[in-house]
């Protein structure tokens, strides 16, 4: 490995707003809103403000699963937040999520609205609210919680670490790519070994653990974006591939992946979702231009 020892950290770090690759315009070392912005409120109890990144897909898949299970109270409006335009720094959004990350949920079903942020927290909140997709057996429930929190703690390596240096950094750097690739490969092996003896992450029971893990690690198995799958040799993880393909075929997963999606083929996009019929009435001319 080639080493470059020319960089010496300063005694006190100073923010260089231009040094951030593709997302330099929205990354900053301070919190709080940058502008006033009133968020729309739809007609349903659950108001979601999101984008179809892996963390956003977790929640829309969960909501679509709840609706297919017959829970009318899970009807929701999904409002698009364009993170590259900095809409997550608007005042209303920051009031819901002070960390300025999608997804953010407002539950207006009670007299006092409830804000919920962090995708894993939203999954757990909805599972407990509707008492479904979370194991009742305390032993299996503990397993579910372990995998849910594993995903929340591990995915930043995949997205913030490997994804950034492999695809989004202003130039290729061997050491960080090699370091984060090693960690991602270890995580994939963790999942593959567990799925060798389990249909889902909690045995035979599909749960919020699967819903949390699939948008990050499942889609990697057939996502050709930036050739990362080939680079990671994801096809060698046979058990993970089997699980990923099975989850991919679920109707709620197919619907949830489309919501708040603004890239890819037009038929894969539903920029905003306000009613179940939106999936049936989509036409290309209804898609907002980028």
C-alpha positions as CSV (number, residue, x, y, z in Angstrom):
1,X,0.0,0.0,0.0
2,X,1.3,3.4,-0.9
3,X,1.7,5.8,2.0
4,X,1.4,9.6,2.0
5,X,2.8,11.2,5.1
6,X,2.6,14.7,3.8
7,X,-0.5,15.6,5.8
8,X,-0.1,16.8,9.4
9,X,-3.3,17.6,11.3
10,X,-3.6,21.1,12.7
11,X,-3.7,21.7,16.4
12,X,-7.2,23.0,16.0
13,X,-9.4,21.8,13.1
14,X,-10.9,24.5,10.9
15,X,-13.8,23.8,8.6
16,X,-13.0,23.9,4.9
17,X,-16.5,24.2,3.3
18,X,-15.2,23.2,-0.1
19,X,-13.6,19.9,1.0
20,X,-16.3,17.4,1.1
21,X,-16.8,15.8,-2.3
22,X,-20.2,15.5,-3.8
23,X,-22.0,16.5,-0.6
24,X,-19.8,19.4,0.3
25,X,-22.7,21.9,0.0
26,X,-24.8,20.2,2.7
27,X,-22.2,18.9,5.1
28,X,-21.3,21.3,8.0
29,X,-20.0,21.0,11.6
30,X,-22.9,22.8,13.2
31,X,-26.5,22.0,13.9
32,X,-29.7,24.0,13.7
33,X,-31.8,25.4,10.8
34,X,-30.4,27.5,8.0
35,X,-33.7,28.9,6.8
36,X,-37.3,29.2,7.7
37,X,-39.5,26.6,5.9
38,X,-43.0,25.4,6.6
39,X,-43.5,21.7,5.9
40,X,-46.8,20.6,4.3
41,X,-49.2,18.5,6.3
42,X,-51.4,15.9,4.5
43,X,-54.6,14.3,5.5
44,X,-53.4,11.1,7.2
45,X,-52.4,10.5,10.8
46,X,-48.8,9.8,9.9
47,X,-46.7,12.4,8.2
48,X,-43.4,11.3,6.8
49,X,-40.7,13.7,5.5
50,X,-38.1,11.7,3.7
51,X,-36.1,10.6,0.7
52,X,-35.6,7.1,-0.7
53,X,-32.1,6.6,0.7
54,X,-31.7,3.3,2.5
55,X,-32.8,4.9,5.8
56,X,-35.8,6.4,4.1
57,X,-36.8,3.1,2.5
58,X,-36.8,1.4,5.8
59,X,-39.8,3.5,6.9
60,X,-41.8,3.4,3.7
61,X,-41.4,-0.4,3.5
62,X,-42.6,-0.6,7.1
63,X,-45.6,1.5,6.4
64,X,-46.5,-0.4,3.3
65,X,-46.2,-3.7,5.2
66,X,-48.6,-2.3,7.9
67,X,-51.1,-1.3,5.2
68,X,-51.0,-4.7,3.5
69,X,-51.7,-6.2,6.9
70,X,-54.9,-4.2,7.1
71,X,-53.9,-1.4,9.6
72,X,-55.9,1.6,8.4
73,X,-54.2,3.7,11.0
74,X,-50.9,3.3,9.1
75,X,-52.1,5.5,6.2
76,X,-49.5,8.1,5.6
77,X,-48.4,11.1,3.5
78,X,-44.8,10.9,2.3
79,X,-43.4,14.3,1.6
80,X,-40.2,14.6,-0.4
81,X,-37.2,16.2,1.3
82,X,-34.4,17.0,-1.2
83,X,-31.3,16.7,0.9
84,X,-28.9,17.9,-1.8
85,X,-30.9,21.2,-1.8
86,X,-30.6,21.4,2.0
87,X,-34.3,21.1,2.8
88,X,-33.4,19.0,5.9
89,X,-32.1,22.2,7.4
90,X,-35.4,24.0,7.2
91,X,-36.9,25.2,10.5
92,X,-39.9,22.9,10.5
93,X,-37.8,19.9,9.7
94,X,-35.2,20.7,12.4
95,X,-38.1,20.9,14.9
96,X,-38.9,17.3,14.1
97,X,-35.4,16.1,13.8
98,X,-32.7,18.3,15.4
99,X,-30.1,16.1,13.7
100,X,-31.3,17.2,10.3
101,X,-31.4,13.7,8.8
102,X,-34.1,11.9,6.9
103,X,-36.4,10.2,7.7
104,X,-38.6,12.2,10.2
105,X,-42.1,11.2,11.2
106,X,-44.9,13.1,12.9
107,X,-47.7,11.0,14.3
108,X,-50.8,13.2,14.5
109,X,-53.2,10.5,15.5
110,X,-53.4,11.8,19.1
111,X,-54.3,15.2,20.5
112,X,-50.6,16.0,21.0
113,X,-48.5,15.1,17.9
114,X,-45.5,12.9,18.5
115,X,-42.3,13.4,16.7
116,X,-40.1,10.4,15.9
117,X,-36.6,10.6,14.3
118,X,-33.9,8.1,13.5
119,X,-35.0,5.3,11.2
120,X,-34.6,2.5,13.7
121,X,-36.6,4.5,16.3
122,X,-39.4,5.0,13.8
123,X,-39.5,1.2,13.0
124,X,-39.7,0.4,16.7
125,X,-42.3,3.0,17.3
126,X,-44.5,1.8,14.5
127,X,-44.0,-1.9,15.5
128,X,-45.1,-1.2,19.1
129,X,-47.9,1.1,18.0
130,X,-49.5,-1.6,15.9
131,X,-48.1,-4.6,17.8
132,X,-46.9,-6.3,14.7
133,X,-43.6,-7.2,12.9
134,X,-41.9,-7.4,16.3
135,X,-41.6,-10.8,18.1
136,X,-43.8,-11.4,21.1
137,X,-41.5,-14.1,22.5
138,X,-39.0,-12.2,24.8
139,X,-36.1,-14.3,23.7
140,X,-36.8,-13.8,20.0
141,X,-37.6,-10.1,20.6
142,X,-34.2,-9.7,22.2
143,X,-32.7,-11.2,19.0
144,X,-34.7,-8.8,16.9
145,X,-33.5,-5.8,19.0
146,X,-29.9,-6.9,18.7
147,X,-30.1,-7.1,14.9
148,X,-31.9,-3.8,14.7
149,X,-29.3,-1.9,16.8
150,X,-26.5,-3.8,15.0
151,X,-27.8,-2.3,11.7
152,X,-28.1,1.2,13.2
153,X,-24.5,1.0,14.5
154,X,-23.0,-0.8,11.5
155,X,-24.5,0.9,8.4
156,X,-22.5,4.2,8.8
157,X,-19.4,2.2,7.9
158,X,-21.2,1.1,4.7
159,X,-22.6,4.5,3.8
160,X,-20.6,7.1,5.5
161,X,-17.3,5.2,5.3
162,X,-17.1,2.8,2.3
163,X,-19.7,4.6,0.2
164,X,-18.2,8.0,0.7
165,X,-14.6,7.1,-0.1
166,X,-15.4,4.6,-2.9
167,X,-18.0,6.7,-4.7
168,X,-18.3,10.3,-3.5
169,X,-14.9,11.6,-2.3
170,X,-13.3,14.2,-4.5
171,X,-10.5,11.8,-5.3
172,X,-9.6,8.1,-4.7
173,X,-7.6,7.3,-1.5
174,X,-6.3,3.8,-1.1
175,X,-6.0,3.6,2.7
176,X,-9.6,4.7,3.6
177,X,-11.1,2.6,0.8
178,X,-9.1,-0.5,1.9
179,X,-9.9,0.1,5.6
180,X,-13.7,0.5,5.1
181,X,-13.9,-2.3,2.5
182,X,-12.4,-4.7,5.1
183,X,-15.0,-3.7,7.6
184,X,-17.9,-4.0,5.1
185,X,-16.7,-7.4,4.0
186,X,-16.6,-8.5,7.7
187,X,-20.2,-7.2,8.1
188,X,-21.4,-9.1,5.1
189,X,-19.8,-12.2,6.4
190,X,-21.6,-11.7,9.8
191,X,-24.9,-11.6,8.0
192,X,-24.1,-14.5,5.6
193,X,-23.1,-16.8,8.5
194,X,-26.3,-16.0,10.5
195,X,-28.5,-16.5,7.5
196,X,-27.0,-19.9,6.9
197,X,-29.2,-21.2,9.7
198,X,-32.1,-18.7,9.6
199,X,-34.6,-17.8,7.0
200,X,-34.9,-14.3,8.4
201,X,-32.9,-12.5,11.1
202,X,-35.2,-13.8,13.8
203,X,-35.5,-17.3,12.6
204,X,-38.7,-17.9,10.6
205,X,-40.3,-14.6,11.6
206,X,-40.1,-11.6,9.3
207,X,-39.6,-8.5,11.4
208,X,-38.4,-5.0,11.7
209,X,-34.8,-6.4,11.9
210,X,-35.2,-7.5,8.2
211,X,-36.8,-4.3,7.3
212,X,-33.9,-2.3,8.8
213,X,-31.1,-4.4,7.3
214,X,-32.4,-5.0,3.8
215,X,-32.2,-1.5,2.3
216,X,-28.6,-1.3,3.3
217,X,-27.2,-4.8,2.8
218,X,-29.9,-6.5,0.8
219,X,-30.0,-4.0,-2.0
220,X,-26.2,-4.2,-2.2
221,X,-26.5,-7.7,-3.5
222,X,-28.1,-6.6,-6.8
223,X,-27.2,-2.9,-7.0
224,X,-24.7,-2.1,-9.7
225,X,-24.3,1.5,-8.6
226,X,-20.6,2.5,-9.1
227,X,-19.8,-1.2,-9.5
228,X,-19.5,-1.5,-5.7
229,X,-21.2,-4.9,-5.7
230,X,-18.5,-6.4,-8.0
231,X,-15.7,-4.7,-6.0
232,X,-17.1,-6.3,-2.8
233,X,-17.7,-9.6,-4.6
234,X,-21.2,-9.7,-3.0
235,X,-22.2,-12.7,-5.1
236,X,-20.0,-14.9,-3.0
237,X,-22.3,-14.4,0.0
238,X,-24.9,-17.1,-1.0
239,X,-27.1,-17.0,2.1
240,X,-27.3,-13.2,2.1
241,X,-28.2,-13.3,-1.6
242,X,-31.0,-15.8,-1.0
243,X,-32.4,-13.6,1.8
244,X,-32.1,-10.4,-0.2
245,X,-33.9,-11.9,-3.2
246,X,-36.7,-13.2,-1.1
247,X,-37.3,-9.8,0.6
248,X,-37.1,-8.0,-2.7
249,X,-40.2,-10.0,-4.0
250,X,-42.4,-8.8,-1.1
251,X,-45.1,-6.4,-2.5
252,X,-44.7,-3.9,0.3
253,X,-40.9,-3.8,-0.3
254,X,-41.5,-3.1,-4.0
255,X,-43.9,-0.3,-3.2
256,X,-41.9,1.1,-0.4
257,X,-38.8,1.4,-2.5
258,X,-40.6,3.7,-4.9
259,X,-41.8,6.3,-2.4
260,X,-39.8,9.5,-2.3
261,X,-37.5,8.1,-5.0
262,X,-36.3,10.7,-7.6
263,X,-33.7,8.7,-9.6
264,X,-33.7,5.6,-11.7
265,X,-36.3,4.6,-14.2
266,X,-39.5,6.6,-14.2
267,X,-41.6,3.6,-13.4
268,X,-39.6,3.1,-10.2
269,X,-40.3,6.6,-8.9
270,X,-43.1,8.0,-6.8
271,X,-41.9,11.3,-5.6
272,X,-44.7,11.8,-3.0
273,X,-47.2,9.4,-1.7
274,X,-50.6,10.7,-0.3
275,X,-52.9,7.8,-1.1
276,X,-52.6,4.1,-2.0
277,X,-54.0,4.9,-5.4
278,X,-50.9,7.0,-6.2
279,X,-49.1,3.8,-7.1
280,X,-51.8,3.0,-9.8
281,X,-52.2,6.5,-11.2
282,X,-48.5,7.4,-11.7
283,X,-47.5,8.5,-15.1
284,X,-44.2,9.9,-16.2
285,X,-45.7,13.4,-16.7
286,X,-46.6,13.5,-13.0
287,X,-43.0,13.1,-12.0
288,X,-41.4,16.4,-10.9
289,X,-38.4,17.4,-13.0
290,X,-35.1,17.2,-11.2
